[in-house]
Amino acid sequence: MRAVLTTTFRSLHVRNYRLFAIGQLIKLVGVWMMFTAQDWLVLDLSGDSPGALGLVTALQFLPVLLLTLWAGKLADRFDKRKLLMAANLAYAVIAIVFAILVASGVIVLWHVFLFAALFGIASAVETPVRQAFVSELVEMPLLPNALALSAATFNTARIGGPALAGIALALLETGPVFLIATALSIAPVFSYLMMRAGDLYRDAAAAPTSADTRIIDGLRYVRARHDLLLPIALMAVVGMVGFNFQVTLAALAKINFNAGPSSFGLLTTALAVGALGGALAGSGRRARPGAYLVLGAAIAFGVFEIAVGFAPSFVVAMILLVPAGFFSIYLAQAANHRVQMGVDSAYRGRVMALYVLVFLGTTPIGASLAGWWGERFGVASSIWGSGVICLLAAIAALVWELRTGGERLRLRIRPRLRLSVVGSAGAGAGAGAGAGADAAVPGAGAGVPGVLGSEQAALESAPARSAA
């Protein structure tokens, strides 16, 4: 157990990363408390309208669609730590004003719409910069573990935040919940201030000049890299259509199952428990994950989201949300690792901004569609319909990858069930059915010759560890 814990949490031995993780955990607990209370507030103010809930989520993520690529350019040009301090300070100020309006009882629906957009602006700048900043907190061999722990931190907060919000909403009014969430949101500002700038891992030789950091160059870089383009394209569909639980779960709990705020918190917590397991499952990864690992997780997520949509009762939905949450974060994390560990450091900010754009920036479209569909055809159908689209997208991406690599799938029944990927020469690269070990597919983690730098070569020569 000691060995497992040491391996799982080894990035926390780095002081700067430890400060980063603590600050993010405190803030994110507050953020999820605020999101949960906000969803309930919108339903109260709108007369239980899924459309209004979808609109709030869309406004919250619309700035990501508009500003993220620009933020990635800033990340490649300026000091990421200072940018994060400014973005988190702006977020805290917005949260304070919003909480005062809610606590004073003068809040109306258009106020919620306005502040959702303001929160989105701060997040649109902060998210891609933070994604790129993790690589400066630890050495490259520790990057997969640091990214996995960041995902685990996020999902730990997603467990604690909604649960605390559900209890607080049952005991207190909405105003005090927002005030508590606001107090927690200031934590990252202090964690960034306490970091030692001299201990950051920065590649001075790769630092671009202002003329070098063009957004179009980052897009061209991704277009030339099939190994980056596939996970980014897949997450564009899954992020837009499949990851709309913020809209659908609140409506599912209140409208379909006639549940109260504390029960709604249980659904969100069940999703987050599975997501935390998915994050920890990838914490031991040391090498770049293969394409088929990403695709397998996407297929599994689509299947379980369909199952959640057909859940006949609250308890069944809560149980099914655990594996759905597991594969949602396992997929997102594997795709993130494949992109982060395959990109040159000079392009990391812009490439991660593109990843955030397709993953989160498409949420306004998906959230609006989910709210519109749920209001007209039922919330459950919007969930299983999203799962069907994600499953079809994953299958299409699998076909694309097989054709590009000249490979095919082979299913063996005896002596045991085994699904393998074989190359055109017929050499098998077996992975057990449902398995995703990176070494199972020849060249699954390989980059494009002549594109990756020495740090990627070192990563891909590191010993692979099973992630599931």
C-alpha positions as CSV (number, residue, x, y, z in Angstrom):
1,M,0.0,0.0,0.0
2,R,2.8,2.4,0.8
3,A,4.4,1.7,-2.6
4,V,1.1,2.3,-4.4
5,L,0.5,5.6,-2.5
6,T,4.1,6.7,-3.2
7,T,3.7,6.0,-6.9
8,T,0.2,7.5,-7.2
9,F,1.0,10.8,-5.4
10,R,4.7,11.2,-6.3
11,S,4.2,14.6,-8.0
12,L,3.1,16.0,-4.6
13,H,6.7,15.8,-3.4
14,V,7.4,18.8,-5.7
15,R,6.7,21.9,-3.6
16,N,5.4,24.1,-6.4
17,Y,3.0,21.3,-7.6
18,R,1.8,20.7,-4.1
19,L,0.9,24.4,-3.7
20,F,-0.8,24.3,-7.1
21,A,-2.9,21.2,-6.2
22,I,-3.9,22.5,-2.8
23,G,-5.0,25.8,-4.2
24,Q,-6.9,24.2,-7.0
25,L,-8.7,21.7,-4.7
26,I,-9.9,24.5,-2.4
27,K,-11.1,26.6,-5.3
28,L,-12.8,23.8,-7.1
29,V,-14.7,22.7,-4.1
30,G,-16.1,26.2,-4.1
31,V,-16.7,26.3,-7.8
32,W,-18.7,23.0,-7.7
33,M,-20.7,24.3,-4.7
34,M,-21.5,27.4,-6.7
35,F,-22.4,25.4,-9.9
36,T,-24.7,23.2,-7.9
37,A,-26.4,26.1,-6.1
38,Q,-26.6,28.0,-9.4
39,D,-28.3,25.2,-11.2
40,W,-30.9,25.0,-8.4
41,L,-31.3,28.8,-8.4
42,V,-31.9,28.8,-12.2
43,L,-34.6,26.2,-11.9
44,D,-36.3,28.1,-9.1
45,L,-36.2,31.5,-11.0
46,S,-37.2,30.0,-14.3
47,G,-40.1,27.7,-13.2
48,D,-38.1,24.4,-13.7
49,S,-37.0,25.2,-17.3
50,P,-34.3,22.9,-18.8
51,G,-34.0,25.5,-21.5
52,A,-32.9,28.2,-19.0
53,L,-30.5,25.8,-17.5
54,G,-29.0,25.1,-20.9
55,L,-28.7,28.8,-21.7
56,V,-26.8,29.5,-18.4
57,T,-24.4,26.7,-19.2
58,A,-24.0,27.9,-22.8
59,L,-23.3,31.5,-21.6
60,Q,-20.8,30.2,-19.1
61,F,-18.8,28.3,-21.8
62,L,-19.4,30.7,-24.8
63,P,-16.3,32.8,-23.9
64,V,-14.2,29.6,-24.1
65,L,-15.3,29.3,-27.7
66,L,-14.3,32.9,-28.4
67,L,-11.2,33.6,-26.3
68,T,-9.4,30.3,-25.7
69,L,-7.1,30.4,-28.7
70,W,-6.1,33.9,-27.8
71,A,-5.4,32.7,-24.3
72,G,-3.2,29.9,-25.6
73,K,-1.2,32.5,-27.5
74,L,-0.8,34.5,-24.3
75,A,0.4,31.3,-22.6
76,D,3.2,30.8,-25.2
77,R,4.3,34.4,-25.0
78,F,4.0,35.5,-21.3
79,D,4.7,34.3,-17.8
80,K,2.0,31.6,-17.2
81,R,2.1,32.0,-13.4
82,K,1.4,35.7,-13.5
83,L,-1.4,35.2,-16.0
84,L,-3.0,32.6,-13.7
85,M,-2.8,35.0,-10.7
86,A,-4.6,37.7,-12.7
87,A,-7.3,35.4,-14.0
88,N,-8.0,33.8,-10.6
89,L,-8.2,37.3,-9.0
90,A,-10.7,38.4,-11.6
91,Y,-12.7,35.2,-11.0
92,A,-12.7,35.9,-7.2
93,V,-14.0,39.5,-7.6
94,I,-16.8,38.3,-9.9
95,A,-17.8,35.6,-7.4
96,I,-17.9,38.1,-4.6
97,V,-20.3,40.5,-6.4
98,F,-22.5,37.6,-7.5
99,A,-22.7,36.1,-4.0
100,I,-23.7,39.5,-2.5
101,L,-26.5,39.8,-5.1
102,V,-27.8,36.3,-4.2
103,A,-27.4,36.8,-0.4
104,S,-29.3,40.2,-0.6
105,G,-32.2,38.6,-2.3
106,V,-32.3,40.9,-5.3
107,I,-31.1,38.3,-7.8
108,V,-33.2,37.8,-10.9
109,L,-32.7,35.4,-13.8
110,W,-30.9,37.9,-16.1
111,H,-28.3,38.5,-13.4
112,V,-27.5,34.8,-13.4
113,F,-27.1,34.9,-17.2
114,L,-24.7,37.9,-16.9
115,F,-22.5,36.5,-14.3
116,A,-22.4,33.1,-16.1
117,A,-20.8,35.0,-19.0
118,L,-18.4,36.8,-16.7
119,F,-17.3,33.6,-15.1
120,G,-16.8,32.2,-18.5
121,I,-14.5,35.0,-19.6
122,A,-12.2,34.4,-16.6
123,S,-12.2,30.7,-17.1
124,A,-11.5,31.0,-20.8
125,V,-8.2,32.7,-20.0
126,E,-7.4,30.6,-17.0
127,T,-8.0,27.1,-18.3
128,P,-5.6,26.8,-21.3
129,V,-2.9,28.6,-19.4
130,R,-3.3,26.3,-16.4
131,Q,-3.2,23.2,-18.6
132,A,0.1,24.4,-20.1
133,F,1.5,25.5,-16.8
134,V,1.5,22.0,-15.3
135,S,4.5,21.1,-17.5
136,E,6.4,23.9,-15.7
137,L,5.7,22.5,-12.2
138,V,7.3,19.1,-12.6
139,E,10.0,17.4,-14.7
140,M,8.8,15.8,-17.9
141,P,8.9,12.2,-16.6
142,L,6.4,13.3,-13.8
143,L,4.1,15.0,-16.2
144,P,1.6,12.1,-16.7
145,N,1.3,11.7,-13.0
146,A,0.9,15.5,-12.4
147,L,-1.8,15.6,-15.0
148,A,-3.6,12.6,-13.5
149,L,-3.5,14.1,-10.1
150,S,-4.8,17.4,-11.4
151,A,-7.8,15.4,-12.8
152,A,-8.1,13.6,-9.5
153,T,-8.1,17.0,-7.7
154,F,-10.8,18.2,-10.0
155,N,-13.0,15.2,-9.4
156,T,-12.4,15.1,-5.7
157,A,-13.8,18.7,-5.7
158,R,-16.6,17.5,-7.9
159,I,-17.5,14.9,-5.2
160,G,-17.1,17.2,-2.2
161,G,-18.5,20.4,-3.8
162,P,-22.0,19.2,-4.8
163,A,-22.3,17.1,-1.7
164,L,-21.6,20.1,0.5
165,A,-23.8,22.2,-1.6
166,G,-26.7,19.7,-1.3
167,I,-26.4,19.7,2.5
168,A,-26.0,23.5,2.7
169,L,-29.0,24.1,0.4
170,A,-31.1,21.8,2.7
171,L,-29.9,23.6,5.8
172,L,-29.4,27.1,4.7
173,E,-30.7,29.4,2.0
174,T,-29.0,29.9,-1.4
175,G,-27.2,33.1,-0.4
176,P,-25.0,31.6,2.3
177,V,-24.0,28.8,0.0
178,F,-22.7,31.3,-2.6
179,L,-20.9,33.2,0.1
180,I,-19.0,30.0,1.3
181,A,-18.2,29.2,-2.3
182,T,-16.8,32.7,-2.9
183,A,-14.5,32.5,0.1
184,L,-13.0,29.3,-1.2
185,S,-12.4,30.6,-4.8
186,I,-9.6,33.0,-3.6
187,A,-7.2,30.2,-2.6
188,P,-5.3,29.8,-5.9
189,V,-4.1,33.5,-5.8
190,F,-2.2,32.7,-2.6
191,S,-0.9,29.4,-3.9
192,Y,0.6,31.1,-7.0
193,L,2.1,33.8,-4.8
194,M,3.8,31.3,-2.6
195,M,5.5,29.4,-5.5
196,R,9.2,29.6,-6.1
197,A,9.6,31.0,-9.6
198,G,13.2,29.7,-9.7
199,D,12.0,26.1,-9.3
200,L,9.8,26.2,-12.3
201,Y,10.8,24.0,-15.3
202,R,11.0,26.5,-18.1
203,D,12.7,25.9,-21.5
204,A,14.4,29.2,-22.1
205,A,15.7,28.1,-25.4
206,A,12.2,27.3,-26.7
207,A,10.7,30.6,-25.5
208,P,9.2,32.3,-28.6
209,T,9.2,35.9,-29.5
210,S,6.1,37.8,-30.1
211,A,6.3,37.2,-33.9
212,D,6.6,33.4,-33.3
213,T,3.3,33.0,-31.3
214,R,0.8,33.1,-34.1
215,I,-2.5,31.2,-33.6
216,I,-2.5,30.0,-37.2
217,D,0.9,28.3,-36.7
218,G,-0.5,26.2,-33.8
219,L,-3.5,25.1,-36.0
220,R,-1.2,24.1,-38.8
221,Y,1.0,22.2,-36.4
222,V,-2.0,20.1,-35.2
223,R,-3.3,19.6,-38.8
224,A,0.1,18.0,-39.8
225,R,0.0,15.7,-36.8
226,H,-2.5,12.8,-37.1
227,D,-1.7,11.6,-33.6
228,L,-2.8,14.9,-32.2
229,L,-5.7,15.5,-34.6
230,L,-7.6,12.3,-33.8
231,P,-8.0,12.8,-30.0
232,I,-8.7,16.5,-30.5
233,A,-11.4,15.7,-33.1
234,L,-12.9,13.0,-31.0
235,M,-13.1,15.2,-27.9
236,A,-14.7,17.9,-30.0
237,V,-17.7,15.6,-30.5
238,V,-17.7,14.1,-27.0
239,G,-17.2,17.5,-25.3
240,M,-20.0,19.1,-27.2
241,V,-22.6,16.3,-27.0
242,G,-21.7,13.9,-24.2
243,F,-20.4,16.0,-21.3
244,N,-23.6,18.0,-20.6
245,F,-24.4,16.4,-17.2
246,Q,-24.4,19.9,-15.7
247,V,-27.5,20.6,-17.6
248,T,-29.2,17.1,-17.7
249,L,-28.6,15.9,-14.1
250,A,-30.3,18.8,-12.4
251,A,-33.3,18.5,-14.7
252,L,-33.4,14.7,-14.4
253,A,-33.4,14.8,-10.6
254,K,-36.0,17.5,-10.2
255,I,-38.3,16.8,-13.2
256,N,-38.1,13.0,-13.8
257,F,-37.5,11.7,-10.3
258,N,-39.1,14.6,-8.3
259,A,-36.0,14.8,-6.1
260,G,-34.9,17.6,-3.8
261,P,-31.5,19.5,-3.9
262,S,-29.7,17.0,-1.6
263,S,-30.7,14.1,-3.9
264,F,-29.5,16.1,-6.9
265,G,-26.2,16.4,-5.2
266,L,-26.1,12.6,-4.9
267,L,-26.4,12.1,-8.6
268,T,-23.6,14.6,-9.2
269,T,-21.5,12.9,-6.5
270,A,-22.0,9.5,-8.0
271,L,-20.8,10.8,-11.3
272,A,-17.8,12.4,-9.6
273,V,-16.9,9.2,-7.6
274,G,-16.6,7.3,-10.9
275,A,-14.6,10.2,-12.4
276,L,-12.2,10.2,-9.5
277,G,-11.6,6.5,-10.0
278,G,-10.9,7.1,-13.7
279,A,-8.4,9.9,-12.8
280,L,-6.6,7.7,-10.3
281,A,-6.5,4.8,-12.7
282,G,-4.3,6.8,-15.0
283,S,-2.0,8.2,-12.3
284,G,0.6,5.5,-12.7
285,R,1.0,6.1,-16.4
286,R,4.6,7.0,-17.4
287,A,4.4,6.8,-21.2
288,R,2.2,8.4,-23.8
289,P,-1.1,6.5,-24.1
290,G,-1.9,4.9,-27.4
291,A,-4.7,5.9,-29.7
292,Y,-6.7,2.7,-29.1
293,L,-6.7,3.3,-25.3
294,V,-8.4,6.7,-26.1
295,L,-10.9,5.0,-28.5
296,G,-11.7,2.2,-26.2
297,A,-12.6,4.6,-23.3
298,A,-14.7,6.7,-25.7
299,I,-16.7,3.6,-26.7
300,A,-17.3,2.5,-23.1
301,F,-18.4,6.1,-22.1
302,G,-20.9,6.1,-25.0
303,V,-22.4,2.8,-23.9
304,F,-22.8,3.8,-20.2
305,E,-24.3,7.2,-21.1
306,I,-26.9,5.5,-23.1
307,A,-27.6,3.2,-20.1
308,V,-28.0,6.3,-17.8
309,G,-30.6,7.7,-20.2
310,F,-32.7,4.5,-20.0
311,A,-32.4,4.2,-16.2
312,P,-35.9,3.5,-14.8
313,S,-35.3,4.9,-11.3
314,F,-33.2,7.4,-9.3
315,V,-31.1,4.6,-7.7
316,V,-30.4,2.9,-11.0
317,A,-29.4,6.2,-12.5
318,M,-27.1,6.9,-9.6
319,I,-25.4,3.5,-9.9
320,L,-24.9,3.8,-13.7
321,L,-23.4,7.3,-13.3
322,V,-20.4,5.7,-11.5
323,P,-19.0,3.8,-14.5
324,A,-20.1,6.7,-16.8
325,G,-18.1,9.1,-14.7
326,F,-15.1,6.7,-14.6
327,F,-14.9,6.4,-18.4
328,S,-15.7,10.1,-18.9
329,I,-12.6,11.3,-17.0
330,Y,-10.5,8.3,-18.1
331,L,-11.2,9.2,-21.7
332,A,-10.6,13.0,-21.2
333,Q,-7.4,12.3,-19.3
334,A,-6.0,9.8,-21.8
335,A,-6.8,12.2,-24.7
336,N,-5.2,15.0,-22.7
337,H,-2.1,12.9,-22.0
338,R,-1.8,11.9,-25.7
339,V,-1.9,15.6,-26.7
340,Q,0.3,17.0,-23.9
341,M,3.0,14.4,-24.2
342,G,3.1,14.6,-28.0
343,V,3.5,18.4,-28.5
344,D,6.6,20.4,-28.7
345,S,7.0,22.8,-25.8
346,A,7.0,25.9,-28.0
347,Y,3.5,25.0,-29.2
348,R,2.1,23.7,-25.9
349,G,0.0,26.7,-25.0
350,R,-1.6,27.0,-28.4
351,V,-2.2,23.3,-28.8
352,M,-3.7,22.9,-25.3
353,A,-5.8,26.0,-26.0
354,L,-7.2,24.2,-29.1
355,Y,-7.9,21.1,-27.0
356,V,-9.7,23.2,-24.3
357,L,-11.6,25.0,-27.1
358,V,-13.0,21.8,-28.6
359,F,-13.5,20.1,-25.2
360,L,-15.1,23.0,-23.4
361,G,-15.7,25.7,-26.0
362,T,-18.3,23.5,-27.8
363,T,-20.3,23.3,-24.6
364,P,-22.6,26.3,-25.4
365,I,-23.8,24.4,-28.5
366,G,-24.2,21.1,-26.7
367,A,-25.8,22.6,-23.6
368,S,-28.3,24.6,-25.6
369,L,-29.2,21.6,-27.7
370,A,-29.5,19.4,-24.6
371,G,-31.8,22.0,-22.9
372,W,-33.9,22.5,-26.0
373,W,-34.2,18.7,-26.6
374,G,-35.0,18.0,-22.9
375,E,-37.7,20.6,-22.8
376,R,-39.5,19.2,-25.8
377,F,-38.8,15.5,-25.9
378,G,-37.8,14.7,-22.3
379,V,-34.6,14.9,-20.3
380,A,-33.9,11.1,-20.4
381,S,-33.9,11.1,-24.3
382,S,-31.4,13.9,-24.3
383,I,-29.0,11.8,-22.2
384,W,-29.3,8.5,-24.2
385,G,-29.3,10.4,-27.5
386,S,-26.0,12.0,-26.5
387,G,-24.6,8.6,-25.7
388,V,-25.6,7.3,-29.1
389,I,-23.8,10.2,-30.8
390,C,-20.7,9.7,-28.7
391,L,-20.6,6.0,-29.5
392,L,-21.0,6.5,-33.2
393,A,-18.2,9.2,-33.1
394,A,-15.9,6.8,-31.3
395,I,-16.6,4.0,-33.8
396,A,-15.9,6.4,-36.7
397,A,-12.7,7.5,-35.1
398,L,-11.7,3.8,-34.6
399,V,-12.3,3.1,-38.3
400,W,-10.2,6.2,-39.2
401,E,-7.4,5.1,-37.0
402,L,-7.4,1.5,-38.4
403,R,-7.4,2.7,-42.0
404,T,-4.7,5.2,-41.4
405,G,-2.4,2.7,-39.7
406,G,-3.3,-0.1,-42.2
407,E,-4.5,-2.3,-39.3
408,R,-7.6,-4.3,-38.5
409,L,-9.4,-5.7,-35.5
410,R,-9.3,-9.5,-34.7
411,L,-11.6,-11.1,-32.2
412,R,-10.6,-14.5,-30.7
413,I,-13.1,-16.6,-28.7
414,R,-10.7,-19.4,-27.7
415,P,-8.8,-20.2,-25.6
416,R,-10.1,-16.9,-24.0
417,L,-11.9,-13.9,-25.3
418,R,-9.4,-11.5,-26.8
419,L,-9.7,-8.5,-29.0
420,S,-6.5,-7.6,-30.9
421,V,-5.3,-5.1,-33.4
422,V,-3.2,-6.6,-36.1
423,G,-1.1,-4.8,-38.7
424,S,-1.2,-5.3,-42.5
425,A,1.6,-7.9,-42.2
426,G,-0.6,-9.9,-39.8
427,A,1.5,-9.4,-36.7
428,G,-0.9,-9.3,-33.7
429,A,-0.7,-6.7,-31.0
430,G,-3.1,-8.3,-28.6
431,A,-4.9,-6.5,-25.9
432,G,-7.4,-8.3,-23.7
433,A,-11.0,-7.4,-24.4
434,G,-11.6,-4.1,-22.9
435,A,-7.9,-3.6,-22.0
436,G,-5.9,-0.6,-22.9
437,A,-2.3,-1.2,-22.2
438,D,-0.1,1.2,-24.3
439,A,2.2,-1.6,-25.3
440,A,-0.6,-3.6,-26.8
441,V,-0.5,-1.8,-30.2
442,P,2.8,-1.4,-32.1
443,G,3.6,2.2,-32.4
444,A,0.4,3.3,-30.6
445,G,2.3,6.0,-28.7
446,A,4.7,6.9,-31.5
447,G,5.0,10.4,-32.7
448,V,5.7,11.8,-36.2
449,P,9.4,11.5,-37.0
450,G,11.2,14.8,-37.1
451,V,8.5,16.6,-35.3
452,L,9.0,15.7,-31.6
453,G,11.8,17.1,-29.6
454,S,14.2,15.2,-27.3
455,E,11.8,15.5,-24.3
456,Q,9.2,13.4,-26.2
457,A,11.7,10.8,-27.2
458,A,12.6,10.5,-23.5
459,L,8.9,10.1,-22.6
460,E,8.2,7.5,-25.2
461,S,11.3,5.4,-24.2
462,A,10.1,5.4,-20.5
463,P,8.6,2.1,-19.3
464,A,4.9,1.8,-19.9
465,R,2.6,0.9,-17.1
466,S,-0.9,-0.5,-17.4
467,A,-3.5,2.2,-16.9
468,A,-6.5,0.0,-16.3
